[in-house]
Amino acid sequence: AVVSTQSTGCEATFQQPRMSFTFRTLRKPPSNNRPSSPSIPPRRDNNAAPQLKKVLILSDSKNRGFNCERLREPVSASRKDLFLLRDLKAHHQEIDSADMVLISAGINDLMKIGVSPEVLCEHVKDFTNQFPQTQFLFDSISPLAMRADRFNKVNREIEYVNKVLFKFSLTSGNFRLFENTRFGLAHLSADGLHFTKSGQSVMSDSWVHAVLIRLGIRRGWLPIRRQFREIFLAEHR
C-alpha cells in the first residue's frame, strides 16, 4: 500500500504493514457493598465553660452581711432573709429553681416562738423532702453563751436539733448537715447570741467551704465535730 502525505511537502512511501495502539485506564467499578465510612464524633471543646450552679442562701441575722461574690463561677449565689425555719415555704419558688440551698436558721424558732425541737426537726425533714432535685445544706445551729441562756435550756434544744438533723442527713438523698468547726464562744458578741465581725468571717469561710465541697468543686468532707463523726462511723459499721 502506498500512502501519500501533503503536510510536509514531500512524498513518503510505506511498504510495511502498520499497527495502531490504543491505551485505556481501567478502573474498578464501584461496589454497592462497600462499608460506609465511620462517623467521626464531634470534637470536644476542653475550654467549654462549666455549667453554672445556682446557690440560694437562706439565713437569719447572724451573718446577714455575707458577700455572695465570694462564691464565683461556676457558682452563682444569692442570699435571702430567713429569720424563722417555719417560713421556708415563703421561698418555695426560689428553692425550686436552685441547684443548692444553704439554710442557716433555727435559733429564733426555739428562743422567740418556743417551737419544740421535735416539731422543728420534722418541719425541716418534711419540707426538704418536697424538693428531691435540690441539694440542701444545713448549717448547724451555734450554741449560746451563758449570758443568753442562763440555765442552758436552749443549748440542750440546739444540741437535740443538730443531732437529729445530722442523723437524718445520713439517710437522706438531698440533705446534709455541716458545722462551723472553727466556731468558739469568743466569736459571740456581748449579748451571747449574735456574732462579732470575727465570728461572721469564720462563718462565711465555713459556708464557702461547705458549698464548694458539696458541689464537688473542692475535695474533702463536710466539716463536723468529733461526736458526729463517731455517730457516722457507728451507723456504717
C-alpha atoms as one frame of an Amber mdcrd trajectory, in Angstrom:
protein
   0.000   0.000   0.000   1.200   3.485  -0.826   0.306   6.344   1.483   0.915
   9.907   0.392   1.055  12.892   2.721   0.979  16.551   1.755   1.658  18.044
   5.161   5.445  18.118   4.744   5.546  18.921   1.060   7.218  15.572   0.215
   6.210  12.074  -0.550   6.713   9.095   1.781   6.237   5.537   0.735   5.301
   2.879   3.400   5.531  -0.671   2.165   5.247  -2.423   5.602   2.002  -3.042
   7.491   1.136  -0.505  10.230  -0.056  -1.217  13.775  -2.266   1.046  15.850
  -2.203   1.067  19.680  -4.934   2.421  21.934  -4.231   2.867  25.670  -7.043
   2.992  28.250  -7.073   3.256  32.028  -9.210   0.528  33.580 -10.947   1.466
  36.865 -12.585  -0.872  39.295 -16.342  -0.370  39.191 -17.821   0.974  42.447
 -19.251  -1.651  44.737 -22.604  -1.185  46.359 -21.427  -3.289  49.284 -18.563
  -1.063  50.307 -18.664  -0.308  54.050 -19.663   3.206  54.919 -17.001   5.406
  56.448 -17.157   5.507  60.242 -18.846   8.558  61.733 -16.433  10.956  63.373
 -17.521  12.100  66.825 -17.696  15.833  67.374 -14.564  17.366  68.739 -14.778
  18.027  72.439 -14.064  21.556  73.462 -11.958  21.325  76.606 -12.289  25.060
  77.071 -16.089  24.966  77.328 -17.370  26.789  80.404 -18.746  24.501  83.158
 -22.441  24.593  83.854 -23.467  27.370  86.227 -24.747  26.233  89.628 -27.349
  28.352  91.378 -26.951  28.505  95.155 -29.571  30.114  97.381 -28.579  31.101
 100.923 -31.383  31.473 103.458 -30.102  32.808 106.768 -31.033  34.790 109.834
 -29.277  37.940 111.039 -26.151  36.183 112.392 -24.375  36.517 109.075 -26.676
  38.865 107.213 -23.787  40.706 105.579 -22.387  37.661 103.777 -20.787  38.647
 100.471 -22.236  36.326  97.819 -19.438  37.331  95.430 -17.135  35.072  97.416
 -18.774  32.229  95.531 -17.580  32.723  91.955 -18.165  30.890  88.689 -19.240
  28.211  88.157 -21.329  29.200  91.200 -23.933  31.957  91.219 -25.062  32.740
  94.769 -27.826  34.887  96.205 -28.990  35.422  99.772 -32.422  35.987 101.329
 -33.504  36.618 104.920 -34.925  33.635 106.780 -35.432  34.506 110.418 -37.670
  31.505 111.118 -37.457  27.986 109.728 -41.240  27.866 109.743 -41.142  30.448
 106.909 -39.258  28.209 104.480 -42.401  27.852 102.377 -42.264  31.585 101.578
 -39.206  30.831  99.404 -40.793  27.878  97.622 -40.338  29.257  94.094 -36.720
  30.327  94.617 -35.848  26.977  96.187 -37.421  25.103  93.297 -35.192  26.896
  90.772 -31.949  26.497  92.778 -29.402  23.708  92.487 -28.463  24.053  96.135
 -29.941  25.779  99.178 -27.872  26.589 102.257 -30.016  27.077 105.372 -28.673
  28.840 108.451 -31.522  29.481 110.874 -33.485  27.934 113.715 -32.413  29.804
 116.827 -35.332  32.255 116.597 -37.828  29.389 116.289 -36.521  27.942 119.557
 -35.981  31.165 121.529 -38.649  33.613 120.356 -41.535  31.378 119.348 -40.853
  28.418 121.591 -41.234  25.742 118.905 -40.286  22.344 120.306 -37.096  20.855
 118.840 -39.042  17.755 117.786 -41.535  19.775 115.748 -38.759  21.875 114.248
 -36.860  18.813 113.041 -39.952  17.263 111.467 -40.726  20.530 109.720 -37.241
  20.643 108.144 -37.445  16.986 107.078 -40.888  17.289 105.540 -40.065  20.499
 103.719 -36.771  19.388 102.168 -38.334  16.097 101.055 -40.621  18.129  98.780
 -37.619  19.067  96.597 -35.819  15.819  95.716 -33.892  17.504  92.870 -32.492
  20.258  95.117 -29.492  19.760  97.376 -29.819  21.214 100.889 -27.004  22.197
 103.227 -27.965  22.862 106.826 -25.584  24.963 108.908 -25.844  23.519 112.409
 -27.235  25.949 114.964 -24.464  27.551 117.012 -24.662  27.325 120.821 -25.275
  30.372 123.002 -23.104  31.916 125.681 -24.306  31.630 129.293 -25.467  35.255
 129.383 -28.010  34.429 126.657 -29.013  31.026 128.044 -28.542  31.133 131.783
 -29.988  27.701 132.521 -28.644  26.026 129.352 -32.178  25.136 128.242 -31.867
  26.459 124.688 -28.441  24.922 124.227 -29.865  21.493 125.031 -32.554  22.048
 122.405 -29.934  23.199 119.921 -27.938  20.046 120.559 -31.040  17.925 120.007
 -31.896  19.609 116.699 -28.365  19.349 115.360 -28.068  15.694 116.317 -31.424
  14.660 114.868 -30.838  16.518 111.609 -27.350  15.032 111.309 -28.791  11.531
 111.639 -31.411  12.460 109.062 -28.626  13.522 106.678 -27.136  10.016 106.834
 -30.183   8.543 105.099 -31.384  11.491 103.026 -30.517  11.765  99.358 -30.540
  15.566  99.244 -29.934  16.870 102.781 -26.567  17.345 104.502 -25.605  18.990
 107.774 -22.242  20.668 108.326 -20.699  22.505 111.263 -18.601  25.588 111.686
 -15.839  23.677 113.452 -13.748  26.835 113.911 -16.523  28.492 115.921 -15.891
  29.354 119.558 -17.778  31.293 122.217 -15.254  34.093 121.710 -16.936  34.702
 118.339 -20.158  35.795 120.100 -20.924  39.431 120.814 -21.859  40.883 124.204
 -25.433  39.562 124.010 -24.155  35.983 123.802 -26.248  35.335 120.678 -25.066
  37.334 117.670 -21.663  37.073 116.039 -18.787  39.517 116.157 -17.116  40.548
 112.905 -14.546  37.844 113.507 -17.327  35.330 114.048 -19.054  36.385 110.843
 -15.796  35.966 108.939 -15.333  32.458 110.288 -18.934  31.596 109.443 -18.538
  32.942 105.901 -15.442  30.794 105.390 -17.414  27.789 106.597 -20.259  28.464
 104.159 -17.977  28.830 101.154 -16.054  25.696 102.095 -19.202  23.582 102.535
 -20.809  24.766  99.283 -17.710  24.052  97.199 -17.305  20.593  98.711 -20.936
  19.643  98.224 -20.862  20.808  94.598 -17.738  18.724  94.001 -15.619  21.753
  93.164 -13.396  21.278  96.221 -12.240  17.956  97.589 -12.829  16.927 101.162
 -15.520  16.092 103.695 -18.130  18.389 105.107 -16.860  19.638 108.482 -18.498
  18.030 111.531 -17.423  17.680 115.138 -15.844  14.522 116.527 -19.068  13.428
 118.239 -20.912  13.403 114.928 -18.064  11.559 113.200 -18.496   8.806 115.781
 -22.225   8.671 115.025 -21.421   8.397 111.317 -18.983   5.540 111.887 -21.442
   3.720 114.150 -24.166   3.948 111.510 -21.862   2.489 108.812 -20.374  -0.453
 110.656
